Amino acid sequence: MAPSVFRSPVQLPPAEALELSKQAPAILRSSANTASTSAIGAIFSAPEKPEEWITYENLILSSLRTGDDKAANQCLARLVARFGENNERVMALRGLIKEAEAQNDGELEKILKEYDQILSENDTNIPIAKRRVALLRSMGRLSDAASTLVQLLDFSPTDAEAWSELSDLYLAQGLYPQAIYAEEEVLVLAPNAWNVHARLGELQYMAATASGADGGSYQKHLAEALKRFSRSIELCDDYLRGYYGLKLVTGTILKDSGKPAKLTDEGDFVLPDTKTIERLNELATAKLAEIVRHSTAQDRGWRGYSAAEVAAARELLSEDSSSGIVR
């Protein structure tokens, strides 16, 4: 079945994005006779549907992913005709197309200056500000991108997407405390998002690994990671990344069982006893094995998992088997 044009293609696998982009010519042809660029024509035309404009935007994204710049520009023209040149979302999509068509760093710098000019005239243009961040990141200017996002968040502190991107930018620079702080802000805005809890657990686990087993914050990071992964699977009892992280962190804690197992600093999360951690590890192992088995067999109700994540879970389970560890 072809992917839906109403679903954002950003997270689609390459093959599905290609299938989506192939729909662009047919959709453009079918809507050519109904599209009206005049105000009078719009009055007598059939009532427009929001889904039509979502379709054009998604086709732009999928077409750019597959190198069909012509279709992307045709979809953009439809949006310009409907919403105008100065619509903020349209401006951001036009910038995205220009970035995709740029042949060298010089052209990207020119686009960056265009963004700066737009923001100098209207510093509240959020879509352009976000495109500027994305462009700076693609050019390898991570520090500048982070600084721009901080300025954006000063203006719009409840933007969970911006906080998440800021966390990712800090992580790319190896700034684990800052990355954790930014992700915690996402959690404040979405306290029941199991994927955010798991992501925070991943950041805590990476911070523990980076600090080294002898570091003072090592066990604290592991304890926080355990708490976040546990909360993730509590909120979603079939979330693969949550169980993967839980198995990883409990396995690490059990290997360090000779070290003190308690955190005494006020306000810190206290690690459970060894038997509890073993049971959590067994739970994660059993659930991962179940997900891998059913997903590989394409059983009904088990087909929504990423192939890459399933492969990673299978590898983690095989590592236990090959090392003779049974939990």
Stockholm file with secondary structure:
# STOCKHOLM 1.0

chainA/1-327         MAPSVFRSPVQLPPAEALELSKQAPAILRSSANTASTSAIGAIFSAPEKPEEWITYENLILSSLRTGDDKAANQCLARLVARFGENNERVMALRGLIKEAEAQNDGELEKILKEYDQILSENDTNIPIAKRRVALLRSMGRLSDAASTLVQLLDFSPTDAEAWSELSDLYLAQGLYPQAIYAEEEVLVLAPNAWNVHARLGELQYMAATASGADGGSYQKHLAEALKRFSRSIELCDDYLRGYYGLKLVTGTILKDSGKPAKLTDEGDFVLPDTKTIERLNELATAKLAEIVRHSTAQDRGWRGYSAAEVAAARELLSEDSSSGIVR
#=GR chainA/1-327 SS CCCCTTSCGGGSCHHHHHHHHTTHHHHHHHHHTTCCCSHHHHHHSCCCCHHHHHHHHHHHHHHHHTTCHHHHHHHHHHHHHHHCTTCHHHHHHHHHHHHHHCCSHHHHHHHHHHHHHHHHHCTTCHHHHHHHHHHHHHTTCHHHHHHHHHHHHHHCTTCHHHHHHHHHHHHHTTCHHHHHHHHHHHHHHCTTCHHHHHHHHHHHHHHHHHHCTTSTTHHHHHHHHHHHHHHHHHHCTTCHHHHHHHHHHHHHHHHTTTSCCCCCSTTCCCCCCHHHHHHHHHHHHHHHHHHHHHHHTTCTTCCCSCHHHHHHHHHHHHHHHHHTCCC
#=GC SS_cons         CCCCTTSCGGGSCHHHHHHHHTTHHHHHHHHHTTCCCSHHHHHHSCCCCHHHHHHHHHHHHHHHHTTCHHHHHHHHHHHHHHHCTTCHHHHHHHHHHHHHHCCSHHHHHHHHHHHHHHHHHCTTCHHHHHHHHHHHHHTTCHHHHHHHHHHHHHHCTTCHHHHHHHHHHHHHTTCHHHHHHHHHHHHHHCTTCHHHHHHHHHHHHHHHHHHCTTSTTHHHHHHHHHHHHHHHHHHCTTCHHHHHHHHHHHHHHHHTTTSCCCCCSTTCCCCCCHHHHHHHHHHHHHHHHHHHHHHHTTCTTCCCSCHHHHHHHHHHHHHHHHHTCCC
//
